[in-house]
Amino acid sequence: MIALCGCWGCTLSFLDMDERILSLTTKITIERSSLTDIKRIKRRSAIGFIEGGVANEDNIETLRHFRENCDILISVGACAIWGGVPSMRNVFELNDCLSEAYIDSPTAVPHALPIVPRHPDIPRLTTKVYPCHEVVKMDYFIPGCPPSADAIFDVLDDLISGRPVQLPKSLNHYD
């Protein structure tokens, strides 16, 4: 599972599978995750989990790399599926958001020259936050903010056992 623009809540739900992860380790190999420092998939993977929306050019490159190297790609959580909380900036111009965050912020340092940081090492933001399926084809969607560990386990267990994925419609709710 990799994280794009989100809060890592979906990764925590993945870890909330607790000891059930151990039963899966005989059937899966984790090639890359947000919990490791591995940046690229070294070999083709059967399943990739993506959490978070697409908010910058690095996110686009990472998502495309995963799509090219995963047989099955799964959007996990509200940010990956719909853009989530980060997409709240989509109703504003990007420059207005950056100005609010860096120049007009109540936490701006008084008497300092207010600037929006720009550096080649800082990923360039996209004009809006996109759900993953607007950038690449996604094969499955696990809704929730975050989804339950049970839902993530069930999808993974179904896929590695060769069963059709059967997520209950009750997972789609707004509360």
Order of alpha helices (4+ residues) and beta strands (2+ residues): beta-alpha-alpha-beta-beta-alpha-beta-alpha-alpha-beta-beta-alpha
